[in-house]
Amino acid sequence: MVDTDSGWDGRGGRGRRGARDTRGARAADAIPGRRVAAVSFVALAALATGCEPGTATGAPEASPPVRPTQAAAPSPTRTAPVTEDAKPRTAPPPPSPSASTAPPAPAPDPTIARPAPEPSTAPPPRVLMRTGSESDRVRELQARLRQIGHFGRNPTGYYGSVTADAVRSFQAKRILPVTGSTDEVTWQRLLAMTRVPKAAELRPPTERPLAAPDERCLKGRVLCISKNSRTLAWMIDGKVVSAMDVRFGSEYTPTREGVFEVFWKSRDHVSTLYDTPMPYALFFSGGQAVHYSADFAANGYGGASHGCVNVRDKKKVAALFDQVRTGDKVVVYW
């Protein structure tokens, strides 16, 4: 039999078989190179897929290939570089074509004081009555003020310091401008709070209310004269016939107090001591008498007599002169 494994083919062809063996050896020698190439191919494939390539056993470690890089173009939305005093901020999106390019109006600062409103240009209320006025409307003003307790006297029709003080009191209590003059606003407020005065309230017999009569005045015909209320009441059997304002002597020439009688009447008397007229004089104690005084009529209570009882209403004292008789009682008291 022929041994096919011996390398002999019966024809003595050793050299051919050796040639075949040599080719096989060459092929075998070529196998490790194919393996290296295969390993490199697998590594490239893994790198292309993003995986980290492993290390082949018995083969040198292959470095990953360096990928070529290009400089990226700057993006319009890149953030600004960080500086020492500012944090990086993302740039705002580009404005739409329809948006206004005008800068926004600044918000008002709450700490800035607002300008004060301009003062009103409305004219002040028209003044109807003031100090020095004299009229029936002044008399009505006084009567209405007395109704609500701001005027403590009877109306006279003259706007003096007492009336001005009463108006100030009324204005202050009603939170009105305190001027002492009666303007339209003050007058309308007073009208709304009071009623129409009666005739007796507008023209009472005396500026001040009559005092309660002294008990010595309640019987007979009496000139009842009160220093406290500064009034004279002509009374018959306890009833007041007429009343009038009076003033008295000064501190140095006081009017005497007590109960007296009328002992002399002189219609057109003139004082021999002071050389002054004393019309309608009714003497009751020495040189002291009840009579008309032009000075009292002009200056009011700003002056004083020399001890007499002055009357400022000439018509009233003239009528009194005609009614009083010699011997009628005179009572002067506080």
Summary of the structure (lengths in Angstrom):
residues: 334
radius of gyration: 65.4
end to end distance: 187.3
largest distance: 208.5
contacts: 781
relative contact order: 0.08
helix: 29%
strand: 19%
